[in-house]
Amino acid sequence: MPEPGAIEREFGVPIPGVIRPEAEWTRTAIKRLPPSGPLDWPALFGRVAPVVVELGCGNGRFTLLSALARPEVDHFASDLLPVVIRYATRRANQRGLRNVRFAVKDAQTVLGSYIPPGSVAEVHLYHPQPYHDPRQAHLRVVTPRFLADVHRGLAPGGLFVIQTDNPDYWSYFARVLPVFFEFHDHPTPWPDAPEGRSRREILSRSRNLRIFRGLGQRRDEISAAEALALAESLPPPSFRSRGPWCDLDAWESRPAGPRRGGGRY
Ligand SMILES: C[S@@+](CC[C@H](N)C(=O)[O-])C[C@H]1O[C@@H](n2cnc3c(N)ncnc32)[C@H](O)[C@@H]1O
């Protein structure tokens, strides 16, 4: 158990924040989501504040960073995988964060059932899994329907932030995202996290992979119904990918156990 004041590191890069004395720890896990949603943000956080959502958050590094830097903003983050959410919640709890909640849930259900329309200031998605096996390609998160659902969840003027190290997935983003968002790429590291906003970004950069970052402002002139109709007319992500980024995907998806390099999430 790290001591209060300890700085944890992951691949040599500090995890944002410091561990507080136990008396200041909080509870940031949502053990059970309401069966059918939607979430009531003010009831969940006990105040009215802008809400930032991170999907596929992994070990929650970005959400920790953002929640510590923006105490006036509430954060909801989710991932499919219980083990990564356990790491994320433990760190948020030990940092005494009150503006964060984590849940185990797939991104599609979060968007489709839990986020009230027009209720979120920002949606973040870092390094969605590319699912190289063609039999799993249907599991790719970024589809036209997903983007229409992000558009519906965002408040007017809301932001969608996305990044990947996969140039083929990025080409797909560059084709479909501008339909729903005023989209710009952001080639340099985010100023708030010069060594990387997420675990995967840090890992990718340690292998000299190029990171593709983008920022989209919701196109407010498109209604939710129009966004759904547009989504119907766009192709699914059907790329095949070959390159060193695939080796990192294979390394990351090897069976659990003591992990080389980082040791854990
Ligand atoms: C490559 S990791 C990236 C994690 C983190 N965002 C980062 O950049 O370090 C992809 C993450 O997406 C999660 N994931 C895969 N499919 C998902 C889905 N449908 N909904 C939510 N999370 C998903 C995985 O469990 C994994 O944690």
The ligand as an SDF file (V2000), in Angstrom:
LIG
                    3D

 27 29  0  0  0  0  0  0  0  0999 V2000
   -6.3010    0.2220  -25.9740 C   0  0  0  0  0  0  0  0  0  0  0  0
   -7.2070    0.3580  -24.4840 S   0  0  0  0  0  0  0  0  0  0  0  0
   -7.1210    2.1140  -24.1620 C   0  0  0  0  0  0  0  0  0  0  0  0
   -7.4390    2.4530  -22.7410 C   0  0  0  0  0  0  0  0  0  0  0  0
   -7.2690    3.9240  -22.3980 C   0  0  0  0  0  0  0  0  0  0  0  0
   -8.2770    4.7340  -23.0330 N   0  0  0  0  0  0  0  0  0  0  0  0
   -5.8830    4.4060  -22.8030 C   0  0  0  0  0  0  0  0  0  0  0  0
   -5.7670    5.1860  -23.7740 O   0  0  0  0  0  0  0  0  0  0  0  0
   -4.9250    3.9810  -22.1470 O   0  0  0  0  0  0  0  0  0  0  0  0
   -8.8780    0.1640  -25.0300 C   0  0  0  0  0  0  0  0  0  0  0  0
   -9.8600    0.1240  -23.8710 C   0  0  0  0  0  0  0  0  0  0  0  0
  -11.1800    0.0810  -24.4070 O   0  0  0  0  0  0  0  0  0  0  0  0
  -11.9450   -0.8190  -23.6470 C   0  0  0  0  0  0  0  0  0  0  0  0
  -13.0780   -1.2250  -24.4990 N   0  0  0  0  0  0  0  0  0  0  0  0
  -13.0930   -2.0440  -25.5710 C   0  0  0  0  0  0  0  0  0  0  0  0
  -14.3180   -2.0960  -26.1120 N   0  0  0  0  0  0  0  0  0  0  0  0
  -15.0980   -1.2680  -25.3450 C   0  0  0  0  0  0  0  0  0  0  0  0
  -16.4700   -0.8990  -25.3810 C   0  0  0  0  0  0  0  0  0  0  0  0
  -17.3040   -1.3950  -26.2880 N   0  0  0  0  0  0  0  0  0  0  0  0
  -16.9200   -0.0510  -24.4410 N   0  0  0  0  0  0  0  0  0  0  0  0
  -16.0880    0.4480  -23.4850 C   0  0  0  0  0  0  0  0  0  0  0  0
  -14.7930    0.1330  -23.4020 N   0  0  0  0  0  0  0  0  0  0  0  0
  -14.3060   -0.7140  -24.3210 C   0  0  0  0  0  0  0  0  0  0  0  0
  -10.9880   -1.9150  -23.2620 C   0  0  0  0  0  0  0  0  0  0  0  0
  -11.4370   -2.6490  -22.1350 O   0  0  0  0  0  0  0  0  0  0  0  0
   -9.7210   -1.1210  -22.9790 C   0  0  0  0  0  0  0  0  0  0  0  0
   -9.6450   -0.7160  -21.6340 O   0  0  0  0  0  0  0  0  0  0  0  0
  1  2  1  0
  2  3  1  0
  2 10  1  0
  3  4  1  0
  4  5  1  0
  5  6  1  0
  5  7  1  0
  7  8  2  0
  7  9  1  0
 10 11  1  0
 11 12  1  0
 11 26  1  0
 12 13  1  0
 13 14  1  0
 13 24  1  0
 14 15  1  0
 14 23  1  0
 15 16  2  0
 16 17  1  0
 17 18  1  0
 17 23  2  0
 18 19  1  0
 18 20  2  0
 20 21  1  0
 21 22  2  0
 22 23  1  0
 24 25  1  0
 24 26  1  0
 26 27  1  0
M  CHG  2   2   1   9  -1
M  END
$$$$
